[in-house]
Amino acid sequence: MTIPLGSCVSYDQSAARLRLVRVVPDTCLYRSLARYSILRRAGHPARFVMGLRPSAPEILGHAWVELDGIPVGEAVDPELVVT
């Protein structure tokens, strides 16, 4: 399926297009990369962010996208350290 990206006038329009994209596997990394790509191509100043929890006994990370410093579509643990 081809999704026409063009120029968007609102975040809502970009979010609607994002819902059309199926990303497999369904992990925060893949979801965030898809969000980032769609939002940036639509002209939004999206920021791709990755964080790690330094107190975890094993490597524990999370990925998300921010618009104006606010996470989009993912809950973010405040204990994560941005890498």
N, C-alpha and C positions, 0 to 999 in steps of 0.2 A: 504494500500500500504506500502511495506517495502522499505526504502531507504537505500542502503548500504552506510555506512559512511566511514569505513576504514580510511586510512591515506591520507590526501590531501597534494598536493604540492603547492597549491596556494589558495589565497582568492577567485579568480574567480570560481574555482571548487566548493568551499563551497557555494558561492552565488548561483550558478546554482542549487545545491541541495536544498538550502533554498527556491527557487522559486517553487519547487515541493510540499512543505508543505502547507497545507491549515489549517489555524488557525481560529477558530470561537469562540467567536466574534472577529471582526477585530478592536482591540484596541492596543494602543502603548504597553501596558503591555504584552499582549499575543504575539504580533509580536516580542517584544524584548526577551521574554523568549525563543521563538522558535529559534531566531537568536543565542542567547547565547548558547543554548544547542547544536545546530548543529556546530557552530564554535568551541566550546570547545572540542567536541567529535572528530572533525577533526584535533585537535592539535593546533588551533590558540589561542593566549593569549587574548581572549575576556574578557571584563569587563562589567558586568551588572550594570547600573546606574539608579537611580531614583532621581528626583528633584522636588522641590516644589517652587511655586512663593509666597514668604512671603507677598507681597503687595496686593495680591488678597483678596477681601472681603470674599470669600469662599475658601475651600481647592481646589487648582488647582495643579495637578501634571502631570508629564510626565516620561516615562521610555524609555531607549534606551541602545544600546550596543556600546562600544568603542573598537577599535583596535588601539593600539599605541596612545591613547588619542584623536582619531578622531571618531566622531559619524558615525555609519554604518546604512544606510537605514532610518534614522529619522532626521528631522530637529530639532534643539535644540534651545530653546529660551535662550538668554544670561542672562535673568533676573532670571532664575531658580537657586535655591540653592540646591546643591547636598546633599542628605541625607545619 
